[in-house]
Amino acid sequence: MRIDISRISKLANLSLSDEEKGKFEKQLDETIEYIDKLKEIDTMTVDPTSQVTGLENITREDEVKPSLPQEKVLSNSKSTHNGLFKVAAILE
């Protein structure tokens, strides 16, 4: 399979030197060759899995901890309104 790096870089709006094009073309060729090898593997006897470590519930329990007082947090803001941060509008 021939990869057209010039077309790909144009679609991605990237400016690549000839050296970079050669490097990326080689890397993409190697990646596609590896994917083709993976396609040859028979996975019909392998059970589907969403994770492979076997670990369960490895996150800590949520704990309620004291936080900064609202007044202290808002004191760092340039602008507040009714106890909230006031920011410039981004939507019309």
C-alpha positions in Angstrom: 0.0 0.0 0.0 1.4 3.4 -1.0 0.8 6.2 1.6 0.5 9.7 0.2 2.1 11.8 3.0 1.6 15.0 1.0 -2.1 14.4 0.8 -2.3 13.5 4.5 -0.3 16.5 5.6 -2.5 18.7 3.4 -5.7 17.2 5.0 -4.2 17.8 8.5 -3.1 21.3 7.5 0.6 20.5 8.3 3.7 21.8 6.6 6.3 19.1 6.4 9.8 19.2 5.0 10.9 16.5 2.5 12.9 14.9 5.4 9.8 14.8 7.7 7.7 13.4 4.9 10.1 10.6 4.4 10.3 9.9 8.1 6.5 9.8 8.6 5.9 7.7 5.4 8.3 5.1 6.8 6.6 5.1 10.2 3.2 4.8 8.7 4.3 2.0 6.4 5.7 0.1 9.5 2.5 0.7 11.4 0.3 -0.6 8.6 2.5 -3.6 8.2 2.1 -4.4 11.9 -1.7 -4.0 11.7 -1.7 -6.4 8.7 0.2 -8.9 10.9 -2.4 -8.5 13.7 -5.1 -9.3 11.2 -3.6 -12.7 10.6 -4.0 -13.7 14.3 -6.8 -16.1 15.0 -8.8 -14.7 17.9 -11.8 -16.9 17.7 -10.8 -18.9 20.8 -9.9 -15.8 22.9 -12.6 -14.6 25.3 -13.5 -10.9 24.9 -12.3 -8.7 27.7 -12.6 -5.1 28.6 -9.5 -5.1 30.8 -6.7 -7.6 31.4 -5.3 -6.9 34.9 -8.1 -8.6 36.9 -8.0 -5.7 39.4 -11.3 -4.5 40.8 -12.2 -1.4 42.8 -8.7 0.0 42.9 -9.8 3.6 43.5 -10.0 5.0 47.0 -13.3 5.7 48.6 -14.6 9.3 48.3 -14.0 11.2 51.5 -15.6 14.5 52.5 -12.8 16.9 53.3 -12.9 20.6 54.2 -12.3 23.0 51.3 -11.4 26.6 51.1 -14.1 29.1 52.3 -16.0 30.6 49.4 -14.9 34.1 50.3 -11.3 33.2 50.1 -11.7 31.5 46.7 -13.6 34.4 45.3 -11.0 36.9 46.6 -8.6 35.7 43.9 -11.1 36.5 41.1 -11.0 39.8 39.2 -14.8 39.9 39.1 -17.6 38.2 41.1 -21.4 38.4 41.2 -23.8 36.9 43.8 -21.1 34.6 45.2 -20.0 33.3 41.8 -17.1 33.9 39.4 -18.0 36.5 36.7 -16.3 35.9 33.4 -16.5 37.5 30.0 -19.3 36.2 27.7 -18.1 33.7 25.1 -21.5 33.2 23.4 -23.6 35.8 21.7 
